[in-house]
Amino acid sequence: MTAGPVLEIVAAGDRFHTALGWLDSHHSFSFGPHHDPANVGHGLLIVSNDDRVAPGGGFSPHSHRDMEIVTWVLEGRLEHRDSEGNHGVLYPGLSQRMSAGSGITHSEMNASADEAVHLVQMWVVPDAAGIAPGYEEVDVNEALAGGHLVAVASGQGHDGAIALNQRGAVMWVGRLVADESVELPDAPFVHLFVARGSGTIEGEPLATGDAARLTNAGTTTFTADVDSEIIVWETDSTARH
């Protein structure tokens, strides 16, 4: 039996918070030492971290496995290196996916000595465990200039999007002008994060850092109050923990 529609608003100030001097991070779901068994993800999305990394700071080499990790930079530049020999400097509008697969070690450092970097990093579980590690990045700035929602990471073969090893997940980004409305995906699970700006969804106000978690909600609309950037995940099932 399918559950009825649910729209849950999560305020920015209600997120878990990590402050380490060089890192100021807000976690939408349980992460690291922050654990709430009732808040371990939405659909297949199990991590959504809103990170600010100080100049000269960053995440030293650390390892992952069996995870699709998407990084989206809002301001500044982030330098990526990994054990597969991949190297890139991420900037706003460059979508990056790292497939941890059977195991990968990577570092993520602020590429600037005098400017902070602001990014959102998101994890979804893959279709299968133990795949070969992989890496992909695509500049989608031109597509985003048109307004509307743009598929930037997809397990369903959307043109121009980086590929996810998860058929049930698509990540969309919208750079919207004031008063612009976009229709959100009609999917079992939809997670809308307001990366900057503000707006409303079904009459509910959302400010920067707020999120809306939709379950079986059907067709819904987000309207920007001011120039805004939103990140939307649609997924078709719930991750097994």
Secondary structure, DSSP 8 states (H G I E B T S, - for coil): -----EEEEE-GGGSEEEE-SSEEEEESS-BTTB--TT-S-BTTEEEEEEEEE-TT-EEEEEEE-S-EEEEEEEES-EEEEETTS-EEEE-TTEEEEEE-TT-EEEEEEES-SSS-EEEEEEEE--SSTT---EEEEEE-HHHHTT-SEEEEEESS--TTSEE-S-TTEEEEEEEE-TT-EEEE--SSEEEEEEEES-EEETTEEE-TT-EEEEES--SEEEEESSSEEEEEEEESS----
